[in-house]
Amino acid sequence: MSAATSERTEAAPDPLSSDLIGSGVEGGLADQFTAWWQRVRGGDMGALPAIAGLIFLAILFGILSPYFLTPINFANLMNQAASLVVLGMALVFVLLLGEIDLSAGVTGGVAMAGFAVLNVKFGVPWPVALLIGFGIGLATGALIGFLVARVGIPSFVVTLGLFLGYQGLALLIIGAGGLYPINAPELIALQNGRLPVWGGWAMLAVMLLISGGTSYWDRRRRTRAGVPNRAISLVWIKLGVIAVLGGAAVAILNLNRSQSVIPIEGVPVIVPVVLAIIWIGTFALDRTRFGRYIYAIGGNAEAARRSGIKVRWVKWWCFVICSGLAVMAGLFAQTRIGSVDGAAGRDIVLSGVAAAVVGGVSLFGGRGRLVHAAIGALVIASITNGLGLLRLEAGINLLVTGGVLILAATVDALSRLRGGNTRT
């Protein structure tokens, strides 16, 4: 392959990584909107159903509860959704391959159990203990990747076995009925700290600069490769949406949420942390060769192998990434409650799968983005939050979440049938 051909391949736009509006084809705004609408009619709806569901839930719970659409609950929702957002994004890396990881939640739980015991019981400094915890997660991902990609065991079987076994391992590490507090102020601040009022606006400015700079870099890269660019107006629309929605969120979070003399205001620290993870992961999937390999394998693994892609290695790395992000999700979950017990991570993994699927990530592989999982996680978190404010039984929450997941999976299956993209 020549250098010119290689450059053209590297810079070619991926239709799977296009924005909500825009098709990656040359033409005006109207032409690109028409192309996007044709994809929607063909079944490729992306995160549209999840966005519609999020708006519907906001209106519904806003009517049923006077507390749902309040600044303090909005901030609480950001904190509650953080771990689910990251876990949903972790699962995207394996779902895009057409695989699944049922052990992601308990992997994070075991890693946090190891961290807590080392830090509290044995006095290991928290940075070292946390590094060992992440090592446990990465090693677990490497083991899963080896058994799935090299040995050929179905990922469902491997991760189901770990899901069961790691629950017992967490109990052995922590001890039956055991509970270890998280004492590091730096970690507690992840879910309990707040940016200064000016920090929220600075965060928004950085988001706009990064988004605009990335879009400019994409256009330069495509121009050098001779690949058609989308209309420049789409970039300005994207930046405008970020500015309006982000500005509204920052303004709400900067309001005083305290009912006492001491003010509580500012964007939660966890928000920029999660946004940074989303950006890094999205960059890897949308703008690197590794990301394009993931989508290619999810679309047709055999065709990807024949084209020279090292399918086994890509799968191995995706499971490693998934488990690493699962530990991050476990860290966010446990620092929110300030302690680690033997049941850490046991229930969240199924909600993580639900978040990804509800957001528009296909269970069949090859289609979806990290931001889709983030939107789906907000839908799941809103259901839990809203039903909790209405003081309904926990069983109702599970029934509603399960129903939403089945509906999302049905929409995914029907959209693939409609688009003529079924798998055999």
FIKOL-367830 format. One record per residue (C-alpha): residue in three letters; z, x, y. Coordinates in nm, 2 decimals. Example, Ala and Ser with C-alpha at 12.3 -4.5 7.8 and 13.67 -1.06 7.14 Angstrom:
+---------+--------+--------+--------+
| residuo |     up |   east |  north |
+---------+--------+--------+--------+
|     ALA |   0.78 |   1.23 |  -0.45 |
|     SER |   0.71 |   1.37 |  -0.11 |
+---------+--------+--------+--------+
end
This chain:
+---------+--------+--------+--------+
| residuo |     up |   east |  north |
+---------+--------+--------+--------+
|     MET |   0.00 |   0.00 |   0.00 |
|     SER |  -0.10 |   0.14 |   0.34 |
|     ALA |   0.14 |   0.19 |   0.63 |
|     ALA |  -0.04 |  -0.08 |   0.83 |
|     THR |  -0.01 |  -0.32 |   0.54 |
|     SER |   0.35 |  -0.24 |   0.49 |
|     GLU |   0.43 |  -0.30 |   0.86 |
|     ARG |   0.25 |  -0.63 |   0.85 |
|     THR |   0.44 |  -0.74 |   0.54 |
|     GLU |   0.77 |  -0.63 |   0.69 |
|     ALA |   0.71 |  -0.82 |   1.02 |
|     ALA |   0.56 |  -1.14 |   0.87 |
|     PRO |   0.76 |  -1.45 |   0.96 |
|     ASP |   0.92 |  -1.64 |   0.68 |
|     PRO |   0.88 |  -2.02 |   0.71 |
|     LEU |   1.21 |  -2.06 |   0.54 |
|     SER |   1.38 |  -1.88 |   0.83 |
|     SER |   1.23 |  -2.08 |   1.11 |
|     ASP |   1.45 |  -2.26 |   1.35 |
|     LEU |   1.52 |  -2.64 |   1.34 |
|     ILE |   1.21 |  -2.69 |   1.56 |
|     GLY |   0.91 |  -2.46 |   1.52 |
|     SER |   0.69 |  -2.37 |   1.24 |
|     GLY |   0.61 |  -2.01 |   1.30 |
|     VAL |   0.24 |  -2.09 |   1.36 |
|     GLU |   0.05 |  -2.03 |   1.68 |
|     GLY |   0.01 |  -2.31 |   1.92 |
|     GLY |   0.18 |  -2.50 |   2.20 |
|     LEU |   0.51 |  -2.68 |   2.18 |
|     ALA |   0.35 |  -3.01 |   2.08 |
|     ASP |   0.16 |  -2.84 |   1.80 |
|     GLN |   0.48 |  -2.68 |   1.67 |
|     PHE |   0.67 |  -3.00 |   1.69 |
|     THR |   0.40 |  -3.17 |   1.49 |
|     ALA |   0.41 |  -2.90 |   1.22 |
|     TRP |   0.79 |  -2.93 |   1.21 |
|     TRP |   0.77 |  -3.31 |   1.17 |
|     GLN |   0.51 |  -3.28 |   0.89 |
|     ARG |   0.76 |  -3.05 |   0.70 |
|     VAL |   1.03 |  -3.31 |   0.75 |
|     ARG |   0.81 |  -3.59 |   0.62 |
|     GLY |   0.72 |  -3.36 |   0.33 |
|     GLY |   1.09 |  -3.35 |   0.23 |
|     ASP |   1.20 |  -3.02 |   0.40 |
|     MET |   1.47 |  -3.18 |   0.62 |
|     GLY |   1.70 |  -2.88 |   0.64 |
|     ALA |   2.03 |  -2.96 |   0.81 |
|     LEU |   1.91 |  -3.28 |   0.98 |
|     PRO |   2.10 |  -3.51 |   0.74 |
|     ALA |   2.42 |  -3.30 |   0.78 |
|     ILE |   2.38 |  -3.31 |   1.16 |
|     ALA |   2.34 |  -3.68 |   1.15 |
|     GLY |   2.64 |  -3.72 |   0.93 |
|     LEU |   2.85 |  -3.50 |   1.16 |
|     ILE |   2.76 |  -3.72 |   1.46 |
|     PHE |   2.83 |  -4.03 |   1.26 |
|     LEU |   3.17 |  -3.91 |   1.15 |
|     ALA |   3.26 |  -3.81 |   1.50 |
|     ILE |   3.18 |  -4.16 |   1.63 |
|     LEU |   3.35 |  -4.33 |   1.33 |
|     PHE |   3.68 |  -4.13 |   1.34 |
|     GLY |   3.67 |  -4.14 |   1.72 |
|     ILE |   3.68 |  -4.52 |   1.70 |
|     LEU |   3.94 |  -4.54 |   1.42 |
|     SER |   4.18 |  -4.28 |   1.55 |
|     PRO |   4.27 |  -4.21 |   1.91 |
|     TYR |   4.36 |  -3.85 |   1.81 |
|     PHE |   4.03 |  -3.73 |   1.65 |
|     LEU |   3.84 |  -3.66 |   1.97 |
|     THR |   4.12 |  -3.48 |   2.14 |
|     PRO |   4.12 |  -3.11 |   2.24 |
|     ILE |   4.41 |  -3.03 |   2.01 |
|     ASN |   4.24 |  -3.18 |   1.71 |
|     PHE |   3.92 |  -3.01 |   1.80 |
|     ALA |   4.10 |  -2.68 |   1.79 |
|     ASN |   4.27 |  -2.77 |   1.47 |
|     LEU |   3.94 |  -2.86 |   1.31 |
|     MET |   3.80 |  -2.52 |   1.40 |
|     ASN |   4.09 |  -2.35 |   1.22 |
|     GLN |   4.08 |  -2.58 |   0.93 |
|     ALA |   3.70 |  -2.54 |   0.88 |
|     ALA |   3.70 |  -2.16 |   0.91 |
|     SER |   3.77 |  -2.07 |   0.55 |
|     LEU |   3.54 |  -2.34 |   0.42 |
|     VAL |   3.26 |  -2.22 |   0.64 |
|     VAL |   3.29 |  -1.87 |   0.52 |
|     LEU |   3.31 |  -1.97 |   0.15 |
|     GLY |   3.01 |  -2.20 |   0.19 |
|     MET |   2.81 |  -1.91 |   0.34 |
|     ALA |   2.93 |  -1.69 |   0.05 |
|     LEU |   2.79 |  -1.94 |  -0.20 |
|     VAL |   2.46 |  -1.96 |  -0.02 |
|     PHE |   2.37 |  -1.61 |  -0.13 |
|     VAL |   2.39 |  -1.71 |  -0.50 |
|     LEU |   2.26 |  -2.07 |  -0.45 |
|     LEU |   1.94 |  -1.93 |  -0.30 |
|     LEU |   1.88 |  -1.75 |  -0.63 |
|     GLY |   1.92 |  -2.08 |  -0.82 |
|     GLU |   2.26 |  -1.95 |  -0.95 |
|     ILE |   2.62 |  -2.06 |  -0.89 |
|     ASP |   2.96 |  -1.91 |  -0.86 |
|     LEU |   3.25 |  -2.14 |  -0.96 |
|     SER |   3.50 |  -1.85 |  -0.94 |
|     ALA |   3.46 |  -1.77 |  -0.57 |
|     GLY |   3.77 |  -1.96 |  -0.46 |
|     VAL |   4.00 |  -1.81 |  -0.72 |
|     THR |   3.85 |  -1.46 |  -0.66 |
|     GLY |   3.97 |  -1.49 |  -0.31 |
|     GLY |   4.31 |  -1.62 |  -0.43 |
|     VAL |   4.36 |  -1.33 |  -0.68 |
|     ALA |   4.26 |  -1.08 |  -0.41 |
|     MET |   4.51 |  -1.22 |  -0.16 |
|     ALA |   4.77 |  -1.23 |  -0.44 |
|     GLY |   4.72 |  -0.86 |  -0.50 |
|     PHE |   4.73 |  -0.80 |  -0.12 |
|     ALA |   5.06 |  -0.99 |  -0.08 |
|     VAL |   5.24 |  -0.83 |  -0.37 |
|     LEU |   5.14 |  -0.48 |  -0.26 |
|     ASN |   5.23 |  -0.54 |   0.10 |
|     VAL |   5.55 |  -0.74 |   0.06 |
|     LYS |   5.70 |  -0.62 |  -0.27 |
|     PHE |   5.58 |  -0.26 |  -0.28 |
|     GLY |   5.57 |  -0.19 |   0.09 |
|     VAL |   5.20 |  -0.08 |   0.10 |
|     PRO |   5.07 |  -0.08 |   0.46 |
|     TRP |   4.88 |  -0.40 |   0.52 |
|     PRO |   4.54 |  -0.24 |   0.60 |
|     VAL |   4.56 |  -0.04 |   0.27 |
|     ALA |   4.67 |  -0.35 |   0.07 |
|     LEU |   4.40 |  -0.56 |   0.23 |
|     LEU |   4.14 |  -0.30 |   0.15 |
|     ILE |   4.25 |  -0.30 |  -0.22 |
|     GLY |   4.23 |  -0.69 |  -0.21 |
|     PHE |   3.87 |  -0.66 |  -0.09 |
|     GLY |   3.81 |  -0.41 |  -0.37 |
|     ILE |   3.93 |  -0.66 |  -0.62 |
|     GLY |   3.68 |  -0.91 |  -0.49 |
|     LEU |   3.39 |  -0.67 |  -0.48 |
|     ALA |   3.47 |  -0.55 |  -0.83 |
|     THR |   3.47 |  -0.91 |  -0.95 |
|     GLY |   3.13 |  -0.98 |  -0.79 |
|     ALA |   3.00 |  -0.66 |  -0.96 |
|     LEU |   3.12 |  -0.78 |  -1.30 |
|     ILE |   2.97 |  -1.13 |  -1.25 |
|     GLY |   2.64 |  -0.97 |  -1.14 |
|     PHE |   2.63 |  -0.74 |  -1.44 |
|     LEU |   2.70 |  -1.02 |  -1.69 |
|     VAL |   2.44 |  -1.25 |  -1.53 |
|     ALA |   2.16 |  -1.01 |  -1.43 |
|     ARG |   2.19 |  -0.75 |  -1.70 |
|     VAL |   2.34 |  -0.92 |  -2.00 |
|     GLY |   2.18 |  -1.26 |  -1.93 |
|     ILE |   2.47 |  -1.49 |  -1.95 |
|     PRO |   2.43 |  -1.81 |  -1.74 |
|     SER |   2.62 |  -1.78 |  -1.41 |
|     PHE |   2.78 |  -2.12 |  -1.47 |
|     VAL |   2.94 |  -2.00 |  -1.79 |
|     VAL |   3.05 |  -1.66 |  -1.65 |
|     THR |   3.20 |  -1.80 |  -1.34 |
|     LEU |   3.36 |  -2.10 |  -1.51 |
|     GLY |   3.54 |  -1.85 |  -1.74 |
|     LEU |   3.66 |  -1.65 |  -1.44 |
|     PHE |   3.76 |  -1.97 |  -1.27 |
|     LEU |   3.99 |  -2.05 |  -1.55 |
|     GLY |   4.11 |  -1.69 |  -1.62 |
|     TYR |   4.17 |  -1.59 |  -1.26 |
|     GLN |   4.41 |  -1.89 |  -1.21 |
|     GLY |   4.62 |  -1.74 |  -1.49 |
|     LEU |   4.59 |  -1.39 |  -1.34 |
|     ALA |   4.71 |  -1.52 |  -1.00 |
|     LEU |   5.01 |  -1.67 |  -1.16 |
|     LEU |   5.09 |  -1.35 |  -1.34 |
|     ILE |   5.06 |  -1.15 |  -1.02 |
|     ILE |   5.26 |  -1.38 |  -0.80 |
|     GLY |   5.49 |  -1.52 |  -1.07 |
|     ALA |   5.55 |  -1.89 |  -1.15 |
|     GLY |   5.68 |  -2.06 |  -0.84 |
|     GLY |   5.65 |  -1.74 |  -0.64 |
|     LEU |   5.56 |  -1.72 |  -0.27 |
|     TYR |   5.49 |  -1.42 |  -0.06 |
|     PRO |   5.48 |  -1.44 |   0.32 |
|     ILE |   5.21 |  -1.27 |   0.53 |
|     ASN |   5.40 |  -1.07 |   0.79 |
|     ALA |   5.13 |  -0.87 |   0.96 |
|     PRO |   5.10 |  -1.01 |   1.32 |
|     GLU |   4.74 |  -0.89 |   1.34 |
|     LEU |   4.65 |  -1.11 |   1.04 |
|     ILE |   4.85 |  -1.41 |   1.15 |
|     ALA |   4.66 |  -1.39 |   1.48 |
|     LEU |   4.33 |  -1.46 |   1.30 |
|     GLN |   4.42 |  -1.83 |   1.26 |
|     ASN |   4.69 |  -1.87 |   1.52 |
|     GLY |   4.58 |  -1.65 |   1.81 |
|     ARG |   4.37 |  -1.77 |   2.10 |
|     LEU |   4.13 |  -1.60 |   2.34 |
|     PRO |   4.21 |  -1.60 |   2.71 |
|     VAL |   4.03 |  -1.86 |   2.91 |
|     TRP |   3.78 |  -1.61 |   3.04 |
|     GLY |   3.73 |  -1.48 |   2.68 |
|     GLY |   3.57 |  -1.80 |   2.57 |
|     TRP |   3.31 |  -1.78 |   2.84 |
|     ALA |   3.25 |  -1.41 |   2.77 |
|     MET |   3.20 |  -1.51 |   2.40 |
|     LEU |   2.93 |  -1.77 |   2.51 |
|     ALA |   2.76 |  -1.51 |   2.73 |
|     VAL |   2.75 |  -1.26 |   2.44 |
|     MET |   2.60 |  -1.53 |   2.21 |
|     LEU |   2.33 |  -1.60 |   2.46 |
|     LEU |   2.25 |  -1.23 |   2.51 |
|     ILE |   2.24 |  -1.17 |   2.13 |
|     SER |   2.03 |  -1.48 |   2.06 |
|     GLY |   1.79 |  -1.40 |   2.34 |
|     GLY |   1.76 |  -1.03 |   2.25 |
|     THR |   1.70 |  -1.11 |   1.88 |
|     SER |   1.43 |  -1.36 |   1.98 |
|     TYR |   1.26 |  -1.10 |   2.20 |
|     TRP |   1.28 |  -0.84 |   1.93 |
|     ASP |   1.13 |  -1.09 |   1.68 |
|     ARG |   0.84 |  -1.15 |   1.92 |
|     ARG |   0.78 |  -0.79 |   1.98 |
|     ARG |   0.78 |  -0.71 |   1.60 |
|     ARG |   0.54 |  -1.00 |   1.53 |
|     THR |   0.31 |  -0.89 |   1.81 |
|     ARG |   0.29 |  -0.53 |   1.68 |
|     ALA |   0.21 |  -0.66 |   1.33 |
|     GLY |  -0.05 |  -0.90 |   1.46 |
|     VAL |   0.14 |  -1.21 |   1.34 |
|     PRO |   0.12 |  -1.52 |   1.56 |
|     ASN |   0.43 |  -1.60 |   1.76 |
|     ARG |   0.59 |  -1.94 |   1.82 |
|     ALA |   0.57 |  -2.09 |   2.17 |
|     ILE |   0.80 |  -1.91 |   2.42 |
|     SER |   0.93 |  -2.25 |   2.52 |
|     LEU |   1.11 |  -2.28 |   2.19 |
|     VAL |   1.31 |  -1.97 |   2.27 |
|     TRP |   1.42 |  -2.13 |   2.60 |
|     ILE |   1.50 |  -2.46 |   2.42 |
|     LYS |   1.71 |  -2.27 |   2.17 |
|     LEU |   1.90 |  -2.09 |   2.44 |
|     GLY |   1.95 |  -2.41 |   2.63 |
|     VAL |   2.10 |  -2.58 |   2.33 |
|     ILE |   2.34 |  -2.29 |   2.27 |
|     ALA |   2.44 |  -2.29 |   2.64 |
|     VAL |   2.50 |  -2.67 |   2.66 |
|     LEU |   2.68 |  -2.72 |   2.32 |
|     GLY |   2.86 |  -2.39 |   2.34 |
|     GLY |   2.96 |  -2.45 |   2.70 |
|     ALA |   3.10 |  -2.79 |   2.62 |
|     ALA |   3.29 |  -2.65 |   2.32 |
|     VAL |   3.44 |  -2.37 |   2.53 |
|     ALA |   3.53 |  -2.61 |   2.81 |
|     ILE |   3.71 |  -2.84 |   2.57 |
|     LEU |   3.90 |  -2.56 |   2.39 |
|     ASN |   4.00 |  -2.41 |   2.73 |
|     LEU |   4.19 |  -2.73 |   2.81 |
|     ASN |   4.57 |  -2.72 |   2.78 |
|     ARG |   4.65 |  -2.86 |   2.44 |
|     SER |   5.03 |  -2.83 |   2.47 |
|     GLN |   5.27 |  -3.12 |   2.52 |
|     SER |   5.55 |  -2.88 |   2.64 |
|     VAL |   5.59 |  -2.65 |   2.94 |
|     ILE |   5.43 |  -2.36 |   2.76 |
|     PRO |   5.05 |  -2.40 |   2.79 |
|     ILE |   4.83 |  -2.37 |   2.48 |
|     GLU |   4.47 |  -2.31 |   2.58 |
|     GLY |   4.17 |  -2.10 |   2.49 |
|     VAL |   3.92 |  -2.06 |   2.21 |
|     PRO |   4.09 |  -1.99 |   1.87 |
|     VAL |   4.04 |  -1.62 |   1.77 |
|     ILE |   3.89 |  -1.73 |   1.44 |
|     VAL |   3.58 |  -1.89 |   1.61 |
|     PRO |   3.42 |  -1.56 |   1.73 |
|     VAL |   3.51 |  -1.39 |   1.40 |
|     VAL |   3.33 |  -1.66 |   1.20 |
|     LEU |   3.03 |  -1.66 |   1.44 |
|     ALA |   3.00 |  -1.29 |   1.40 |
|     ILE |   2.99 |  -1.33 |   1.02 |
|     ILE |   2.72 |  -1.60 |   1.05 |
|     TRP |   2.51 |  -1.38 |   1.27 |
|     ILE |   2.53 |  -1.08 |   1.05 |
|     GLY |   2.45 |  -1.28 |   0.73 |
|     THR |   2.17 |  -1.47 |   0.90 |
|     PHE |   2.02 |  -1.14 |   1.02 |
|     ALA |   2.03 |  -1.00 |   0.67 |
|     LEU |   1.86 |  -1.31 |   0.52 |
|     ASP |   1.60 |  -1.38 |   0.79 |
|     ARG |   1.51 |  -1.03 |   0.91 |
|     THR |   1.54 |  -0.79 |   0.63 |
|     ARG |   1.34 |  -0.72 |   0.32 |
|     PHE |   1.65 |  -0.79 |   0.10 |
|     GLY |   1.67 |  -1.14 |   0.25 |
|     ARG |   1.30 |  -1.21 |   0.18 |
|     TYR |   1.35 |  -1.09 |  -0.18 |
|     ILE |   1.64 |  -1.34 |  -0.22 |
|     TYR |   1.42 |  -1.63 |  -0.11 |
|     ALA |   1.13 |  -1.51 |  -0.33 |
|     ILE |   1.35 |  -1.49 |  -0.64 |
|     GLY |   1.49 |  -1.84 |  -0.57 |
|     GLY |   1.14 |  -1.97 |  -0.54 |
|     ASN |   1.00 |  -1.81 |  -0.85 |
|     ALA |   1.19 |  -1.53 |  -1.02 |
|     GLU |   0.91 |  -1.43 |  -1.26 |
|     ALA |   0.66 |  -1.41 |  -0.98 |
|     ALA |   0.90 |  -1.20 |  -0.78 |
|     ARG |   0.95 |  -0.97 |  -1.07 |
|     ARG |   0.58 |  -0.93 |  -1.12 |
|     SER |   0.53 |  -0.85 |  -0.76 |
|     GLY |   0.76 |  -0.55 |  -0.79 |
|     ILE |   1.10 |  -0.69 |  -0.68 |
|     LYS |   1.40 |  -0.56 |  -0.86 |
|     VAL |   1.53 |  -0.90 |  -0.95 |
|     ARG |   1.84 |  -0.77 |  -1.14 |
|     TRP |   1.96 |  -0.56 |  -0.85 |
|     VAL |   1.91 |  -0.83 |  -0.60 |
|     LYS |   2.11 |  -1.07 |  -0.81 |
|     TRP |   2.38 |  -0.81 |  -0.86 |
|     TRP |   2.42 |  -0.75 |  -0.49 |
|     CYS |   2.42 |  -1.12 |  -0.41 |
|     PHE |   2.71 |  -1.18 |  -0.64 |
|     VAL |   2.89 |  -0.88 |  -0.49 |
|     ILE |   2.83 |  -1.02 |  -0.14 |
|     CYS |   2.95 |  -1.37 |  -0.25 |
|     SER |   3.27 |  -1.24 |  -0.39 |
|     GLY |   3.34 |  -1.02 |  -0.08 |
|     LEU |   3.29 |  -1.32 |   0.15 |
|     ALA |   3.51 |  -1.52 |  -0.08 |
|     VAL |   3.79 |  -1.28 |  -0.02 |
|     MET |   3.73 |  -1.32 |   0.35 |
|     ALA |   3.76 |  -1.70 |   0.31 |
|     GLY |   4.08 |  -1.65 |   0.12 |
|     LEU |   4.22 |  -1.43 |   0.39 |
|     PHE |   4.14 |  -1.70 |   0.65 |
|     ALA |   4.30 |  -1.98 |   0.43 |
|     GLN |   4.62 |  -1.79 |   0.36 |
|     THR |   4.68 |  -1.66 |   0.71 |
|     ARG |   4.65 |  -2.01 |   0.84 |
|     ILE |   4.95 |  -2.12 |   0.63 |
|     GLY |   5.12 |  -1.78 |   0.65 |
|     SER |   5.18 |  -1.72 |   0.28 |
|     VAL |   5.03 |  -1.67 |  -0.06 |
|     ASP |   5.12 |  -1.85 |  -0.38 |
|     GLY |   4.99 |  -1.86 |  -0.73 |
|     ALA |   4.76 |  -2.16 |  -0.66 |
|     ALA |   4.57 |  -1.99 |  -0.38 |
|     GLY |   4.19 |  -2.06 |  -0.39 |
|     ARG |   4.21 |  -2.30 |  -0.68 |
|     ASP |   4.07 |  -2.61 |  -0.51 |
|     ILE |   3.85 |  -2.48 |  -0.23 |
|     VAL |   3.55 |  -2.35 |  -0.44 |
|     LEU |   3.42 |  -2.70 |  -0.52 |
|     SER |   3.44 |  -2.79 |  -0.15 |
|     GLY |   3.25 |  -2.47 |  -0.08 |
|     VAL |   2.97 |  -2.58 |  -0.30 |
|     ALA |   2.98 |  -2.92 |  -0.15 |
|     ALA |   2.96 |  -2.77 |   0.20 |
|     ALA |   2.65 |  -2.57 |   0.12 |
|     VAL |   2.47 |  -2.86 |  -0.05 |
|     VAL |   2.57 |  -3.12 |   0.21 |
|     GLY |   2.44 |  -2.88 |   0.48 |
|     GLY |   2.09 |  -2.87 |   0.32 |
|     VAL |   2.10 |  -2.56 |   0.09 |
|     SER |   1.90 |  -2.64 |  -0.23 |
|     LEU |   2.08 |  -2.63 |  -0.57 |
|     PHE |   1.74 |  -2.54 |  -0.71 |
|     GLY |   1.72 |  -2.21 |  -0.51 |
|     GLY |   1.48 |  -2.07 |  -0.25 |
|     ARG |   1.57 |  -2.30 |   0.04 |
|     GLY |   1.86 |  -2.30 |   0.28 |
|     ARG |   2.03 |  -2.09 |   0.56 |
|     LEU |   2.38 |  -1.98 |   0.63 |
|     VAL |   2.40 |  -2.21 |   0.94 |
|     HIS |   2.33 |  -2.50 |   0.71 |
|     ALA |   2.64 |  -2.42 |   0.50 |
|     ALA |   2.84 |  -2.39 |   0.82 |
|     ILE |   2.73 |  -2.74 |   0.94 |
|     GLY |   2.80 |  -2.88 |   0.59 |
|     ALA |   3.15 |  -2.73 |   0.60 |
|     LEU |   3.21 |  -2.90 |   0.93 |
|     VAL |   3.11 |  -3.23 |   0.77 |
|     ILE |   3.35 |  -3.18 |   0.48 |
|     ALA |   3.63 |  -3.06 |   0.71 |
|     SER |   3.58 |  -3.36 |   0.94 |
|     ILE |   3.61 |  -3.59 |   0.65 |
|     THR |   3.94 |  -3.43 |   0.55 |
|     ASN |   4.07 |  -3.41 |   0.90 |
|     GLY |   3.97 |  -3.77 |   0.99 |
|     LEU |   4.11 |  -3.93 |   0.68 |
|     GLY |   4.43 |  -3.73 |   0.73 |
|     LEU |   4.47 |  -3.87 |   1.08 |
|     LEU |   4.42 |  -4.22 |   0.93 |
|     ARG |   4.70 |  -4.14 |   0.68 |
|     LEU |   4.49 |  -4.24 |   0.38 |
|     GLU |   4.58 |  -4.12 |   0.03 |
|     ALA |   4.44 |  -3.78 |  -0.09 |
|     GLY |   4.25 |  -3.97 |  -0.36 |
|     ILE |   4.03 |  -4.14 |  -0.09 |
|     ASN |   3.94 |  -3.79 |   0.05 |
|     LEU |   3.83 |  -3.67 |  -0.29 |
|     LEU |   3.63 |  -3.99 |  -0.35 |
|     VAL |   3.45 |  -3.97 |  -0.02 |
|     THR |   3.38 |  -3.60 |  -0.05 |
|     GLY |   3.24 |  -3.65 |  -0.40 |
|     GLY |   3.02 |  -3.93 |  -0.29 |
|     VAL |   2.89 |  -3.73 |   0.00 |
|     LEU |   2.81 |  -3.44 |  -0.24 |
|     ILE |   2.62 |  -3.67 |  -0.48 |
|     LEU |   2.43 |  -3.82 |  -0.19 |
|     ALA |   2.33 |  -3.47 |  -0.06 |
|     ALA |   2.22 |  -3.35 |  -0.41 |
|     THR |   2.01 |  -3.67 |  -0.45 |
|     VAL |   1.84 |  -3.61 |  -0.11 |
|     ASP |   1.77 |  -3.25 |  -0.22 |
|     ALA |   1.62 |  -3.35 |  -0.55 |
|     LEU |   1.41 |  -3.63 |  -0.40 |
|     SER |   1.29 |  -3.40 |  -0.11 |
|     ARG |   1.17 |  -3.14 |  -0.36 |
|     LEU |   0.99 |  -3.41 |  -0.56 |
|     ARG |   0.83 |  -3.55 |  -0.25 |
|     GLY |   0.72 |  -3.20 |  -0.14 |
|     GLY |   0.58 |  -3.12 |  -0.48 |
|     ASN |   0.81 |  -2.83 |  -0.53 |
|     THR |   0.99 |  -2.92 |  -0.85 |
|     ARG |   1.11 |  -2.66 |  -1.09 |
|     THR |   1.03 |  -2.65 |  -1.46 |
+---------+--------+--------+--------+
end
